[in-house]
Amino acid sequence: MVTRARLAYLVHLHDCGKVNVGFQARRDRGAPRVGHIAPLAAIVGDAADPDLSAAAFSALRGERLASWVYPASRGALLDAVFSHHGRPWARTDVRAQDRRHWRSSLDGYDPIRALAALRADADAFLPGAHTTGAPSLPESEGFVHAFAGLIQLADWIASSDWEHAPDDDGRRAWAASRLREIGLDPEPWRSRLCAAGLPSFEAIFSYPPHPHQREAGTAPGQLVVVESETGSGKTEAALWRFATLFARGAVDGLYFALPTRTAAVQLHQRVERFARALWPDDPPPVVLAVPGYLDRATRRVSAGELPVATDRMDDAERDERRAPVWASEHPKRYFAAMLSVGTVDQALLAALRVKHAHLRGAALMRHLLVVDEVHASDAYIRRVLGHLLRDHVDAGGHAVLLSATLGAKARRQFLTEAGGGRVADDVVPSLRDAAATPYPLLSLGAPDGPPLPIAAMSTDKAVTMELREWLDDPAAIAGAALDAARAGAKVLVVRNTVDGAVAVQRALEAAAATDDAMVFRVRGVATLHHGRFARADRQLLDAAVEATVGRTRPRGGVVVVGTQTLEQSLDLDADLLVTDLCPADVLLQRLGRLHRHATDRTGNPRVRPEPYRGARAVVLVPAGGLAPFLRPGRPGGLSRHGLGHRIVDGVPQGVYRDLTVLEATRRLVADHGTWRIPAVNRALVEGALHDDAVEALIAGMPEPEREAWRAHRNAVEGSALADGQVAADGLLWRSRPLMEEPNTRFDDRLVTRLGADDRLVDLPSASVGPLGELVDRLVVPSWMARGLPPNNDVPVAVTREPEGRAPGARLQVQVGDLAFIYDRHGLRRAEEA
């Protein structure tokens, strides 16, 4: 209790800089805007004025504060206090005018006397802080960083309702009430759950637990890696682990991190259903932690419609309906929610030197961090995620990693980083050992910890694999898909790029002119599924795809065209899959949407058309193989349909850049006409991704091609190393002092994915999208947004053809000098239409 009182005492002083003369003068109109952080350097900075420093030290009774901490860490906690605006404060930046602000003004105001008065108020409010004989405050660097984040969070909470904060002893009751209102205090929910008793897995999810789900709930340690086939219930395993940890007080909340915005939106409703199962009466809000996805039309809470969110910290207007979802009103607050679902990017920002990284990290450390689809991470994300896991586990947090297809090297990296070490290439398992690793599998807490092999959820699914050289032939793809649909099959066509998907969609519509019932539609509008739709339209698309090709699908054939969005979080059950070539781990993810359910909505065996009673997949490859991609014949490289890479502004770009992995996957399809899933999952992933497998592939190439393949692989590995180094250069090191380089070099231009700087464009009110829904915001991909000013402060105009609200319209969106088209095929630049 003494430690808590002393920390609260330090927090009480966090705004002590406001007593300076310049800040107090801001009450007069026209006075210069003097801050309250920078002037502190004049009294407690590295080059502080000796006389002022001595006076301030006496006013604050600095000798008493110094006695609370170990000599080696003196000043570190005050640095954390003064860094409450989101980044380390400028302790070394002392200016002459700052010294003047600490001397008495002409009207007799004495800032040093005001400093003493503030200290006296802290003495009266927190007398327990002065208990003698108490242990010194914690001195670890990690604690100082966490304390800095906690102060930033507290400052945001208090500032959001400052006008209602009492000045007397009611402050404690107000603070406790406020924490309950916004959901930061989990005890009301935990006490209700414990009083009623934690429901069984079957009561929550309506089916008995599979082995990996049961084990995940009771597995020891802070980090659990769950590897199991797509559709086996890894999400439920993670949610069940949260329920058990939360009930016993090991965690205070949940953050479920997914690779994309669209995947997060799809999972959000599932987590809401989970919350209602745990708390049938008044469940806690589940925040959708995706910037740009908070709107009045779709986000409602039990108290009524959510008011428009504000980013202002000092908004005087208070609305009781806002309190339960306070955390959703600004991305920096997301982890203050007890339950939230969002992108992995939001979590990764806690590991980078960006403003309010400490706030994010401190709020996150109390949660169970669940990261889904970790196989989809590139070298940059893996490096940042590994660093985040280390910080999270060091702080006492818990984490779960989910993957259908995690390679041995990536698994070892995550487990080693979380254990505080670094991966060395010579300790990565050999190809033989990696391929022999059991699957499904639970791995616990350390690279050498005991893995827990678990039984597969079901018997093997035999998939007939076919290669077709139709990658550049959308008419052939559409024709084959249409023939299958006419035979009664539900067909998914998954392409690596939006442009490729749109090309097939257009070919499909042309080929099905007299048979348009075979084309996927929403509200009568022929369309496709990808990430360049507004949120309201994506919700319609998600629901329509699951209704058309999901577990409760109706009879009859249909073709649904889309991109990787079809492989993420949607519960789909196709009879035929047509997919672009992609790495083996991603291909297995897509195959998880093929013959997913053995029974229909009534529980009877699924009836499939005769030619598709066995699962079939067609993999699209380029005519002439991948070798031409190695010698593109033009500067910058070649990337076609997401295969290979090209250099844009000095940065390698491409969906799947490593052609050696793609060639290894192509050969696995060519050499093995039937894939038995999940029995062969481990062998397939390692056979395409493991370094030994790639080296054997290159060594076996004909001599004229071998060097070109080796050069490409070296370039890819060099790019990955560079990406990893870029990530390392931007990391926040909580193992090092808060005020030590490089921790003081914050850069808000750092991003969680290289080349990713998507823009949010607000549309005029009452804009009606192509599917008949109100659309108030579009997410413009970074490459498409080139030319927009950094602050988005440009006029936006929308023209709808035809006017009105009927589905099927085309929107012309003018954003400054850039013109876009938004229609049933999604968003694109006008010149591409």
Buried (B, 14 or more C-beta within 10 A) or exposed (E): EBBEBBBBBBBBBBBBBBBBBBBBBBEEEEEEEBBBBBBBBBBBBEEBBEEBBEBBBEBBBBEEBEEBBEEEBBBBBBBBBBBBBBBBBBBEEBEEEBBBBBBEBEEEEBBBBBBBEBBEEBBEBBEEBBEEEBEEBBBEBBBBBBBBBBBBBBBBBBEBBEEEEEEEEEEEEBBEBBBBBBBBBBEBBBEBBEEEEBBEBEEBBEEEBBBBBBBBBEBEBBBBBBBBBBBBBBBBBBBBBBBBBBBEEBBBBBBBBBBBBBBBBBBBBBBBBBBBBBBEEEBBBBBBBBBBBBBEEBBEBEEEEBEEBEEEEEBEEEEEBBBBBBBBBBBBBBBBBBBBBBBBBBBBBBBBBBBBBBBBBBBBBBBBBBBBBBBBBBBBBBBBBBBBBBBBBBBEBBBBBBBBBBBBBBBBBBBBBBBEBEBEEEEBBEBEEBBEBEBBBBBBBBBEBEBBEBEBBEEEBEBEBEBBEBBBBBBBBBBBBBBBBBBBBBBBBBBBBBBBBBBBBBBBBEBBEEEEEBBBBBBEBBBBBBBBBBBBBBBBBBBBBBEBBBBEBEEEBBBBBBBBBBBBBBBBBBBBBBBBBBBBBBBBBBBBBBBBBEEBEEEEEBEBBEBBEEBBBBBBBBEEEBBBBBEBEEEEBBBBBBBBBBBBEEBBBBBBBBBBBBBBBBBBBEEBEEBEBBBBBBBBBBBBBBBBBBBEBBEEBEEEBEEBBBEBBEBBBEBBEBBBEBBEEBBBBBEBBBBEEBBBEBEEEBBBBBBEEBBEBEBEEEBBBBBBBBBBBBBBBBBBBEEBEEEBEBEBEBEBEEEEEEBBBBBBBBBBEBBBBBBBBBBBBEEEE
